[in-house]
Amino acid sequence: MIIGAVVLLYALAGIGFIIYLFWRRPGAVLTARILFSAGAALHLLFTLFLAFQTGRLPLASPAQAASMTILLASLIFMPLIFRRSTAVLGAFFLPAATCAIGMTAPRLQEGTAAAESLLHAWYPLHTVSVIAGEALFAVAFIASVAYLVHERIIRRGRIYLSVSSLPPLKLLDGILSICLGLGFVAISAGMVFGALWAASLGVE
């Protein structure tokens, strides 16, 4: 099953990034980047397959929406893991992403029958905007967790720890601010599209 391979690739990539976080093995981060890229590419192909199978964006069920959120968050993370200063963020993101996609995988084929209201043009704009906002908020959450961990290490003076080489606080703060700002814009746009969708259906 394709989604099973996605879960496996994400899990192995997460292990690679964790190894890199604690032991700074160059081979570990290279392998983790390859596995993560392969997992994200396979995840995208699976999403396109569902879209082709149903003739619409696979967003008709909570499981499909969660899968799309993880996919968008993975694509947002892609440039971060290929930067040396932020590669270790994969150790924070991928374990959570693996658990989330693993829990939703058995239900991704559900909701194939589309209600008439879901076929309206405003619906995909509404859902994609909201899900993009949630994905950006997920990235902001990961950055905030790394920020708090690094700040705690600095406050306790434990700079000798290998994990003290997390991204600089200023860099994490910048990632957090950008993701929160863009996420707010995306969620706001989603609310507008949702209102237009409801109005087109005659919902008060």
Helices and strands as residue ranges (DSSP letters): H 2-23, H 26-54, H 62-81, G 87-89, H 90-104, G 105-107, G 116-119, H 122-155, G 162-165, H 169-200
